[in-house]
Amino acid sequence: MSMLSIPSPIYGSSHSSLSISRLPYSLTAQPLQVSRRAKVRGVVVMSMEAGIGVMATKLGMMSFFQPDGEVVPVTVVGFKEGNIVTQIKTEATDGYDSVQVGYRRVRDRKLTKPEMGHLEKVGAIPMRHLQEFRLQTVDQFELNQRLVFDELFKEGDLVDVSGTTIGKGFQGGIKRHNFRRGPMTHGSKSHRQLGSIGAGTTPGRVYKGKKMPGRMGGTNRNIRKLKIVKIDKDLNVVMIKGALPGKPGNLLRITPAKIVGKNIPKN
């Protein structure tokens, strides 16, 4: 049997090596799987939010005129009933610290009995969406606490916004991957076709990940470091600079922007 040595920072120091031939059959027969919460060299392999966030509803886009006359394209975001803490998870009970938040009130018959029981347990109203925000500490939160946007953020802050993009259906390579079209005249018969997708004899197949026509849009997209331009308490809306995922009425997740060394530890 051939000997293969690999570095083993998990089982020993970084200078030690581990021989596969000396491992028991139970370890060599199956690949080693590391869970998302496993610790490798003391680092937890799971993303963590820079702070508690909220859920909102996209209303549309407009132009905002700043006091100096500059025109800024902004997306108007509104809030419906919700953004209430429905569950608090701790390291002792669930293995990690996070806060579950509910958003958008609905009728009782729109939810299942387990969902209603989960919300009635903390005395919360029936809500459509439940999302978790993994934090470093959850000591300052309590059940059925209402999260207000203007108390968590202020004008000028940078936020990360995620949501589901507009579904485009099945699209070709030009629209989906910005391919260039072929000649439209002089007898050309290749206008918007994809063209050659691989070699012939070698390798005799199409490489994985080849950009080709297919389903476009309808995926979760996170846009980072967008600036809050205006917070209107009277209308209960927020104006964020730039475009946000989805069409009007889409659900958005707004969290503080992750800045390494400022609100996210370097390690």
N, C-alpha and C positions, 0 to 999 in steps of 0.2 A: 504494500500500500504506500502511495506517495505521501510524503509529509508536507503539510501546509501550515505555516505559522502566520498568525494574525495578531495584531496588537490587541491587548485586552485591558482597556482602561476601567471596565466595570468590575472585573474580578481581581485586579491587581494594579500595580503601578503602570505608568505609561511606558516603561522600558521593558516590562515583562512580556512574554509571548505565550500563546496558548496553542497547543498542538491538537488538531482535530482528531487525529488517529487515536489519541489517548482518552477522548471523551467517551462516555457510555453511549450505547446505541440509541437510547431514548432522546439524547440531545442532538445526535447527528442525523437521525431519521427525519426530524421536522425542523423547519427553519426557526430561528430564534425570533420571537415576536416581542416587541417592547410596547407597552401600552402608552397612551397619550400622556398619562400622568406619571410615567416612570421617571426616575431621576438619573441622569447621565452626567457624571462628574459634578454632582451637586446642583445641576440646573434642572428646574421643572420644565418638562416638555409640554407646555400648554400655554396658549395665549392668554393674556390678562389685560383687562381694561385699565385705562389710566384713571378712571373715576366712574361714578354712577352716571348712567345716561337715561334717556327717555325715548319713547316712541311718539311719532307724529304722523300727520297726513299731508301729502304733497297737494298743494292747491293750484299751482301754476307758476309762470314766470312773468316778470315785468322789468321795467327800467326804473332804477332808483337814482334820484338826483341828490348828490351830496352837497353840503353847504358851500363847498368851493366850486360847485358847478360841474364836477365830474359825474358822468353817467356810468352807473355800474349795473350790469345785468345780474339780477337776483332771482332766486326761487323763493316763493312765498310758501311757508309751512304753517299749517294750523294744527290745533289740538282739540281732540274730542274728549269725552269723559274717560277718565282712567289715569294711567301712570301711578298706580297704587301698588305698594309693596305687598305681595301675596305670599311670599315664602322667603325665609332667611336660612341659608345653608352654611354650616360651619365645618371646620376641619374635624371636629369631634363627632359630628353626626353623619356627614356625607363625604368626608375626605377632602373637601376644599371649601373655600369661602366664596359665596356668591349671593346675590340678591335677585329674586324673581319678581318681575314687574308685570302687571296686567294693564291692558289698554283697550279702549273702545267698547263702550257699554252696548249690550245686546239683550234681547228678550230671553227669558228663562228657557223657553222651548228650543232656542237655538243651540243650547249646550246639552251635553250628556249628563247623566246623573253623577258619574265620578267627577266631572269637571265642576258641576254645581256644588258637590260636597267639598271639593278642594277649596273653593272660594268662600263657601259659607263657614268653613272652619275658622277663618280669620275675620269673618264679618264683612267681606268685600262684596261689591256689586258684581253682577254677571258681566264678564268681559270676554271679548273675542280672542285677543292675542295675549300670550304669555311668553316672555323672553327673560333669559338670565343674563346678568352682568357679573362676571367673575372679578372680584376685587381682592386687594391685599388685606383689608380688614372690613368687617361688617358691624363693628361695635356701635356706630352712630345711627343705625337704622332700626326700625321697629315695625311690627306687622301692621297692616292697614294704614301705613304712612303715605300721604299724598306727596308726590314729587312735582314741584313747580319749576318750570323751565327758567324763569328769571331769577330764581334763587340758586340755581346750579350754574348758570352761565351769565355772561354779561357781554355787552357789545364790544367787538374787537377780538373776542376769543376765537381760537381755532378749534374746529370740530371735525370728527370723522363721521360721514354719513353713508349708510349702507341700505340697499333696497334691491328689489327685483327689477331688472331692466325690461323695456318693452319687448314683447315677443314679436319677431319678424317672420316666423314660419320658416319654410325651406327656401334658402336663397343660394344664388350662384357665387362663384369665386370673386367676381368683380365687386359685388355689394358686401359680401361677407369678409373678404380679405384684402380689398382694395387692389385687385389685380388690374392690369391694363388690358384693354381690348385689342383685337387685331385690326388690320386694315378693313375699312368698310367699302372700298372700291377696288378697281383694277383686277377684278376676277377673284378676289379673296373669298374663300368659303369658311374662314375661321374668324368670326366676329367677336362673340362673347363666350366662346367655348373655352374650357379649361386648358386644353392642349395635352402635351405629353406629361405623364405622371410618374414615369420611372424608366429605368433601363430595361434592356431586353434579356439577354442570356444571363448577364451578371448585374445585379443579384437575382434577377428573375422574379422580383416581387416589388410591392410598393412599400416604402418605408413607413413605419408607424408615425403618426403625427403629421402626415402630409396634409397641407392646406387644400381642402376640396369643398365642393358645395355641401350644404347640410343645414341643420336647424340653427337659426341665429336668434340671439336674444333670449329673454325669459330666464336669465341666470342671475344669481346674486352678485352684486357689484358694490365694492367699497371705495368711496372717494375720500381721500385723506386731506387734512389741513385746509378746510374751507373756512372762510372768515365770516363771522356773524356781523352783518352790517347794521341791522335794526331790530329791536325788540319792541313790539307794540302791545302794551298791556291792555289797552282798551279793546282792541280787536282780537286779542289773544292769538297773535300771529308772530312769526319770526321770519326775517329776510336773510337768506344766506347767499353769499356771492357765488355765482356760477350755476351750473346745471346739476341736478340731482337725478338719480336713477328713477325710471318708471314714468308713468303718465299721471295726470291729476287724479287724486284719490288713492294713490299708491301708499302703502305703509313704509315708513322710514324709521331707521334706528340711528339716533344721534348720540354720540359719545364724545368725551374730550379727546382731542387729538393726541396720539401717542408721540412723545418726544423723548428719545432715549437720553438719559442723564438728567432730565428735568422731572418728569412724572412717571417714567419707566426706568427701573434700575438697569445698569449696563450689563449685569450678569443674569 
